[in-house]
Amino acid sequence: MGIECAPLLAALHEVTFCGGEVWDATSFAALLSGHGTEVTLALMGKDPAGFILSRTVLDETEILTLAVHPDFRRRGIGKSLVRSVQGKGKVFLEVAVCNTPALALYVQCGFVKAGLRRGYYRDGSDAQVLVSNDA
Ligand SMILES: CC(C)(COP(=O)(O)OP(=O)(O)OC[C@H]1O[C@@H](n2cnc3c(N)ncnc32)[C@H](O)[C@@H]1OP(=O)(O)O)[C@@H](O)C(=O)NCCC(=O)NCCS
């Protein structure tokens, strides 16, 4: 998917991260214009159910964001999206230390702790850095 999906990603991001750090369509368009950035959209029937946005530089991939619509959670969509960016080298990401569902998902996908970024988020909370390396 390309830059044309920026409004859809923004809408999904808003419903997924409501009350949190929501990215708008302009931000998604800018990210999608960048070199090495890719998005994979998950559909349930015709409904957009979630997506993963990643950026690859050489053999390292960063997961920039992962979102599954609340109506479609606990059906393996998040895991499938994460798996779709694995297997080609190192994959890393930051996740809020209090985000228990996402941490559990990443551990299930083989990620391990690689560091802590203090005050990483706008609200001052810390981020856990996770990495997987299963090329
Ligand atoms: C985190 C998120 C992507 C998970 O998506 P999902 O499609 O529901 O995840 P899956 O169904 O693939 O779950 C895979 C595993 O993750 C873990 N998990 C997922 N949701 C969980 C929850 N609410 N509580 C505890 N563990 C959870 C479980 O181990 C689960 O395996 P199981 O269902 O066999 O027990 C989704 O909850 C979401 O979009 N959250 C808000 C946005 C977010 O936090 N994104 C990640 C930021 S880095």
Ligand as a Chemical Component Dictionary entry (heavy atoms), coordinates in Angstrom:
data_LIG
# 
_chem_comp.id                   LIG 
_chem_comp.type                 NON-POLYMER 
_chem_comp.pdbx_formal_charge   0 
_chem_comp.three_letter_code    LIG 
# 
loop_
_chem_comp_atom.comp_id 
_chem_comp_atom.atom_id 
_chem_comp_atom.alt_atom_id 
_chem_comp_atom.type_symbol 
_chem_comp_atom.charge 
_chem_comp_atom.model_Cartn_x 
_chem_comp_atom.model_Cartn_y 
_chem_comp_atom.model_Cartn_z 
_chem_comp_atom.pdbx_ordinal 
LIG C1  C1  C 0 -1.409 -5.022  20.952 1  
LIG C2  C2  C 0 -2.384 -5.347  19.800 2  
LIG C3  C3  C 0 -1.717 -4.934  18.476 3  
LIG C4  C4  C 0 -2.646 -6.863  19.797 4  
LIG O1  O1  O 0 -3.410 -7.181  18.636 5  
LIG P1  P1  P 0 -4.295 -8.520  18.567 6  
LIG O2  O2  O 0 -4.670 -8.733  17.157 7  
LIG O3  O3  O 0 -5.391 -8.448  19.563 8  
LIG O4  O4  O 0 -3.223 -9.604  19.048 9  
LIG P2  P2  P 0 -3.277 -11.197 18.766 10 
LIG O5  O5  O 0 -4.691 -11.658 18.725 11 
LIG O6  O6  O 0 -2.426 -11.513 17.608 12 
LIG O7  O7  O 0 -2.613 -11.738 20.122 13 
LIG C5  C5  C 0 -1.390 -12.441 20.120 14 
LIG C6  C6  C 0 -0.932 -12.620 21.554 15 
LIG O8  O8  O 0 -0.662 -11.341 22.167 16 
LIG C7  C7  C 0 -1.037 -11.382 23.551 17 
LIG N1  N1  N 0 -2.137 -10.443 23.790 18 
LIG C8  C8  C 0 -2.857 -9.767  22.866 19 
LIG N2  N2  N 0 -3.774 -8.987  23.487 20 
LIG C9  C9  C 0 -3.625 -9.187  24.813 21 
LIG C10 C10 C 0 -4.278 -8.651  25.966 22 
LIG N3  N3  N 0 -5.276 -7.775  25.870 23 
LIG N4  N4  N 0 -3.853 -9.069  27.189 24 
LIG C11 C11 C 0 -2.841 -9.952  27.312 25 
LIG N5  N5  N 0 -2.187 -10.500 26.256 26 
LIG C12 C12 C 0 -2.577 -10.119 25.024 27 
LIG C13 C13 C 0 -1.474 -12.801 23.830 28 
LIG O9  O9  O 0 -0.314 -13.516 24.214 29 
LIG C14 C14 C 0 -1.977 -13.240 22.467 30 
LIG O10 O10 O 0 -1.991 -14.617 22.299 31 
LIG P3  P3  P 0 -3.299 -15.471 22.730 32 
LIG O11 O11 O 0 -4.504 -14.746 22.144 33 
LIG O12 O12 O 0 -3.026 -16.809 22.128 34 
LIG O13 O13 O 0 -3.311 -15.451 24.221 35 
LIG C15 C15 C 0 -3.752 -4.628  19.982 36 
LIG O14 O14 O 0 -4.219 -4.878  21.288 37 
LIG C16 C16 C 0 -3.676 -3.121  19.779 38 
LIG O15 O15 O 0 -3.812 -2.627  18.654 39 
LIG N6  N6  N 0 -3.465 -2.382  20.892 40 
LIG C17 C17 C 0 -3.410 -0.922  20.858 41 
LIG C18 C18 C 0 -2.244 -0.425  20.029 42 
LIG C19 C19 C 0 -0.928 -0.922  20.532 43 
LIG O16 O16 O 0 -0.674 -1.054  21.727 44 
LIG N7  N7  N 0 -0.001 -1.171  19.567 45 
LIG C20 C20 C 0 1.342  -1.617  19.852 46 
LIG C21 C21 C 0 2.210  -0.442  20.080 47 
LIG S1  S1  S 0 3.927  -0.870  19.929 48 
# 
loop_
_chem_comp_bond.comp_id 
_chem_comp_bond.atom_id_1 
_chem_comp_bond.atom_id_2 
_chem_comp_bond.value_order 
_chem_comp_bond.pdbx_ordinal 
LIG C1  C2  SING 1  
LIG C2  C3  SING 2  
LIG C2  C4  SING 3  
LIG C2  C15 SING 4  
LIG C4  O1  SING 5  
LIG O1  P1  SING 6  
LIG P1  O2  DOUB 7  
LIG P1  O3  SING 8  
LIG P1  O4  SING 9  
LIG O4  P2  SING 10 
LIG P2  O5  DOUB 11 
LIG P2  O6  SING 12 
LIG P2  O7  SING 13 
LIG O7  C5  SING 14 
LIG C5  C6  SING 15 
LIG C6  O8  SING 16 
LIG C6  C14 SING 17 
LIG O8  C7  SING 18 
LIG C7  N1  SING 19 
LIG C7  C13 SING 20 
LIG N1  C8  SING 21 
LIG N1  C12 SING 22 
LIG C8  N2  DOUB 23 
LIG N2  C9  SING 24 
LIG C9  C10 SING 25 
LIG C9  C12 DOUB 26 
LIG C10 N3  SING 27 
LIG C10 N4  DOUB 28 
LIG N4  C11 SING 29 
LIG C11 N5  DOUB 30 
LIG N5  C12 SING 31 
LIG C13 O9  SING 32 
LIG C13 C14 SING 33 
LIG C14 O10 SING 34 
LIG O10 P3  SING 35 
LIG P3  O11 DOUB 36 
LIG P3  O12 SING 37 
LIG P3  O13 SING 38 
LIG C15 O14 SING 39 
LIG C15 C16 SING 40 
LIG C16 O15 DOUB 41 
LIG C16 N6  SING 42 
LIG N6  C17 SING 43 
LIG C17 C18 SING 44 
LIG C18 C19 SING 45 
LIG C19 O16 DOUB 46 
LIG C19 N7  SING 47 
LIG N7  C20 SING 48 
LIG C20 C21 SING 49 
LIG C21 S1  SING 50 
# 
